[in-house]
């Protein structure tokens, strides 16, 4: 695409159409942009538009499109074509920083993100002047420009907070510190001075405080990995100013908004984070400053109101105290009983209260409430921080703290008892206090794993939790119901099993509650209880114990999916999946109704899949229905196909990308259930599965390969007779997969199935070409993963077609090639093969080469006979060689930039491991001994003399053991 006015005009029109609410106009425009984004100059046209367009909406749209384009295409993925022309890359890097700095804030943010995406790949090696260009802009004095630089630097450096330590990381951080630390410090001081100068100018203060927030964030990122020498030397400057900012209160910066945090709150929150970082990681160096920070943050907590806008500040301030109180260094600050009482009374209890804002979230924004409360994304909530502080204090002061809180809990419960309908929030706070006091260590999988011995959890459960759940109406006091259900969930390991069994009907009953939070918690609690393990690794709650509740459980779970707000509730769907898994054949009577409801749900969500977890559990539930039913009645597979194929066809025709990998897995499961031939409905689909477009998406590859394997296992003859013209297409898929380092193992899975199942005559003409392709790949890029797969393949070929056929095909490609493969690949690398079945295939294949290949006995290949036998004994007896050359680490990690449907393996669609030599050979060691005996009878004297002259003593000893076990001798 040329940089012409005509192209700019075309692009403008299509960008406009992508904003159209009508899908008939929007989708074709999106498709058009997808088709042209590979063209040269496309990104430069977008940058020109966002700089020169007269319409603001087009500028913003171009900036978002550009950022997403960079996100999808900038990374260069090995084995894949470079998606952006080199000249475009150079032009983008040359122009993007000045363009970002001169753009309005809305566009600046998008370009800043794009710079950080490019920086993640190219900085510092391929973009060495980025830092200099940014630092120079600090001199401009224009805070619109300075904030643009700071924002970009923040998005570039924040990854230092979660990167693993490595030499490359240290080198990069050192480079950044050398160039950036001093200018940042000078800018910090200058900005503080300007704040004093402009103390009465509200609009100037807003810009300056935006800068200070970004500077404080950069401080956190640059100090996270280790304490840099520069910041240690300048600690006085930073900490004194941070401290004075914490205590600052400027009326002009206060906001009337009760929800949104203002600049002052955001800055103080970040300073609390910075102080906590230093208190935790660099306590010795920070010690002189700590007492004044504790005092300032304590005062902040005692004087800050309950409004939502202060939540982040209060939670970060409490987290600071929590991180300080659990360090032995600072224990003395908290030892006094009055201090502990004061913290409990003034900080912990007030911040555990259920506020009007929490009530609003519970009722109107339940998804967010659940995410915060259940999944621990409540890092920034006051309750979570207060809970962490309780745990921190309990580390050294468990007795006194438990004592103080017991009094609070009792008085709260008494208040509730006086007038439950008015005072229910007191009970809520009491339950929360007990939970935070009792839980010392917790995991998502097991709930509480360590509890406070001083709290009687079962007694509290029986007296205060169960009565709420037993009440006749499931809809009164929904918050307390949710608290009670959460209590069961959290303390499921501490509450005795008989109490859990009594709770199950109560939980099933609460699936009918109108409150989204209550029925979601009920589903989640049931799912967690069903996964608990008892003795000898069986489930704690058995299918027999659940027998009385099966019908009501399934009815209520599926009914819950019809409640407002829960039509795609992932917790309910996960509970359905877990119930099927636990109940097994008890669900068979209900399958007809269940599968109808699941397919209707599948059809509905396939129109617009938006909840990946819900979708995953839905497909898992479908797989479980199939497995459980067909295990009892294999002929039922037909009725599942009838129920599902119509929806599957629609999903495939409408190209619902998110669902296609799942559909292939379910189809594989169904096809593998068939005992004889492939039904014609599958054969009609076969040609479509070979279309290249399906194989472009990485998420489709594993399930498609498995589906093709199922076709080959069940219907190789049908394919050979009725679809022979599709064999080249099948081999074309293999050729594409084998060329990619990430997917070559999938190519071998397919090839192995072709070799194992297809009638030999149908692949005769392609065999030599297959080997040539494999040798080309070996020459171009030989990786450990490829070698392992290659070894399994050649040995499977040998098992299937015979050792002589293997030798002949190698030597037909190039004279003496067979000897080279033995010497350079099989003998030195066989130790790397892993997996029981894979090792067995290799053992049987090598045994055939040793004992059924005449050229091994009387040509120049004979010298390789003993080394090959030695390698085979090594495969049996030596530990697996799992070393991987340094340059190959991380090669297998599938790294697809941008949004692409990933492959999610369905646990309940798992494939049984298949052993191609199972019927032929049971014990490969015995098989070797018997085959050697047979060889020695054919040429007496040869085998013992070859063994005695060149097989090492240890290997010989092992071999004698095999011969004895097989009761044979060598002649």
Secondary structure, DSSP 8 states (H G I E B T S, - for coil): --S-HHHHHHHHHHHHHHT-S-HHHHHHHHHHHHHHTTSTTHHHHHHHHHHH-S-HHHHHHHHHHHHHHHHHHSS--TTS--SS-HHHHHHHHHHHHHHHHHS-HHHHHHHHHHHHHHHHHHTTTT-TTHHHHHHHGGGG--HHHHHHHHHHHHHHHGGGGT----HHHHHHHHHHHHHHHHHHHHHHHHHHHHHHHTTT-HHHHHHHHHHHHHHHHHHHHHHHSS--HHHHHTHHHHHHHHHHHHH---GGG--S-SSS--HHHHHHHHHHHHHHHHHHH-HHHHHHHHHHHHHHHHHHHHH--S-GGGHHHHHHHHHHHHHHHTSGGGGGGG-SHHHHHHHIIIIIHHHHS--HHHHHHHHH-HHHHHHHHHSS--TTSHHHHHHHHHHHHHHHHHHHHHHHHHHHHHHHHHHHHH-HHHHHHHHHHHHHHHHHHHEEEEETTTEEEEE-TTS-HHHHIIIIIHHHHHSS-TTSSHHHHHHHHHHHHHTTTTS-HHHHHHHHHHHHHHTT-SSHHHHHHHHHHHHHHHH-B-GGGSBSS-HHHHGGGHHHHHHHHHHHTTSTT-TT-HHHHHHHHHHHHHHGGGGGGGHHHHHHHHHHHHHHHHTS---HHHHHHHHHHHHHHHHHHHHH-GGGHHHHHHHHHHHHHHHHHTT-HHHHHHHHHHHHHHHHH--SS--HHHHHHHHHHT-HHHHTSHHHHHHHHHHHHHHHHHHHHHHHHH-GGGHHHHHHHHHHHHT-TTTHHHHHHHHHHHHHHS-HHHHGGGHHHHHHHHHHHHHH---HHHHHHHHHHHHHHHHHH-HHHHHHHHHHHSTTHHHHHIIIIIHHHGGG--SHHHHHHHHHHHHHHHHS-THHHHSGGGHHHHHHHHHHHHHHHS-------GGGTTTTS----SS-------GGG------TTTTT-S-HHHHHHHHHHHHHHHSTTHHHHHHHHHS-HHHHHHHHHHHHHTT----
